[in-house]
Amino acid sequence: MSQQVLMPKLGLTMTEGNVAEWRKNVGDPVRKGEVLLVVATDKLTFEVEAQEDGVLLRILVPAGRSVPVSAPIAVIGARGEAIDGPRENVPQAEPSRAPAESALKGVAGAEKRVSVIGGGPGGYVAAIRAAQLGAKVTLVEKGPIGGTCLNVGCIPTKVLLHTAEVYSEIGHAKDLGISVTGASVDWNALMMRKNAAVQTLTGGVATLLRSNGVRVLAGEASFVSSGEIVVRSANGGEEKVEHDAAIIATGSEAFVPPVPGFDLPGVITSTEALSLSRIPKSMTLVGGGVIGVEFASIFASFGTSLTIVEMLPEILPNIDEEITGILKATLLQRGVRIHTSSKVTGVRQAEKGLVVAVDTPDGRMEIEAECVLVCVGRKPNTSGLALDRAGVSVERGRIVTDGRMRTSQPGIYAVGDCASPIMLAHVASREGEVAAENIMGHDVVMDYRTTPSAIYTSPEVASVGLTERQAGEKGIAVRVGRFPLAANAKSMIANDVSGIVKYVVDEKYGEILGLHIVGPRATDLIVEGALAIRLEATVDEIATTIHAHPTIGEALAEAALASRNEAIHMPKKQ
């Protein structure tokens, strides 16, 4: 079935866009993710990617012509497919703009039955949103409500990270004029606090589901057909549930590569690391991504001897190199050993624990450790769903979706780690909203461009938009604005001055393309950058916005000024 390509909305103030260039011709095959055309506004030029596979059947708006946001500009479908409608879209009047509140209402008189499989941040948000819009929702979850993030991921990890941060601050209390003796970590008490936080939040989610009229079934779901699932409970009972639409939100699980010895006792994943019986004396972390560096930050604070082994040339490969360099230096200063461009080839049992064999650029080495934490990534949870019965396409274990979270089967959607290109809880939640709204008759496209990355190390790392390197690879001329937190009053007051704020700015227009922060409260501050990029804000607009004093947020304005060599609290470059 053919699908219209609509003029995208590239900023809040954008009302129309100009088709600057078509990268595909009528009759050309199109793959999802390929650049289809170039759209120009008064502020930027943007490459628009295809949201689905097919053939470009018709171009409705030729190059050089402007049309309103959301106006059809092309048609993609199957080769030879007949399509109706005009051959060219030439609007004669300004587009009417629906009131904002219309997006918050359901489809009148259409109580759809919606099944949601999975109760994590993608699933439960989708269930609540669909219920708000008038759907009759059944949510199926085989484990605790809240999924990986709430139970064995984001939340319990951050409980440990907060305790680690406080414990580290106590170690430097003398610098703040406080005398402390005998401070120690009570691991059992910390585990109880972690569990209590998880239970409180899972209970809160359950309450939200009940208050919105969502029916929750405990059990494992699989498809009978595209319009029906069967739910098998732990006691062997079965219940079939029919639906008009379904949302798959089954999440992911830790990926353990087939390395010899990874099945030995003492080799663990992040799930087991959150429920250890005691603080290990030594640990080798296989993987220097987000999970690896967060656990390194936790256990380094608690006194564990740590080694990170990362296959790639640097830890956190998707983060701005300058930001990563500062975090890496801090970890090294805290005694963490880091081996990059290195590969674990095996693990063997030894008298005092485990021995990890590592191939490094300098040759083979062995690392002794009490335990080995494997954190090389996660893989989608899609097995056992009988997706073939529902006609849902899967590629390398991941469910194939378009920008509206639709799968290959009409009426079935997928969100979160089982389908998303970005495996983050806040992305899953937004995808859940998008899926629910599309099911209930709206037309909403997922926008990943302003997705913030938040890493809760000490110091924290946060990023949104393009890095300096990514901008260069796209051929965008940029300038950079940096401001060191050592020159920020609030950071000095808090005795935490390691870090910087860094903007990547379009040279021509001054538009903010990226914001990258390493330092205290980076994960809270990054939302200003995400909003700025979404609103197509310039550094001038950030610089002239009054930021409260004294706050770490002042560094955002100073970095914006620094992009023009006009920072107030930093010596001027000559």
Secondary structure, 3 states (H helix, E strand, C coil): CCEEEECCCCCCCCCEEEEEEECCCCCCEECCCCEEEEEECCCCEEEEECCCCEEEEEECCCCCCEEECCCEEEEEECCCCCCCCCCCCCCCCCCCCCCHHHHHCCCCCCCCEEEEECCCCCHHHHHHHHHHCCCEEEEEECCCCCHHHHHHCHHHHHHHHHHHHHHHHHHCHHHHCCCCCCCCCCHHHHHHHHHHHHHHHHHHHHHHHHHCCCEEEECEEEEEECCEEEEECCCCCEEEEECCEEEECCCEEECCCCCCCCCCCCEECHHHHCCCCCCCCEEEEECCCHHHHHHHHHHHHCCCEEEEECCCCCCCCCCCHHHHHHHHHHHHHCCCEEECCCEEEEEEEECCEEEEEEEECCEEEEEEECEEEECCCEEECCCCCCHHHHCCCEECCEECCCCCCECCCCCEEECHHHCCCCCCHHHHHHHHHHHHHHHCCCCCCCCCCCCCEEECCCCEEEEEECCHHHHHHCCCCEEEEEEEHHHCHHHHHCCCCCCEEEEEEECCCCEEEEEEEEECCHHHHHHHHHHHHHCCCEHHHHHCCCCCCCCCCHHHHHHHHHCCCCCCCCCCCC
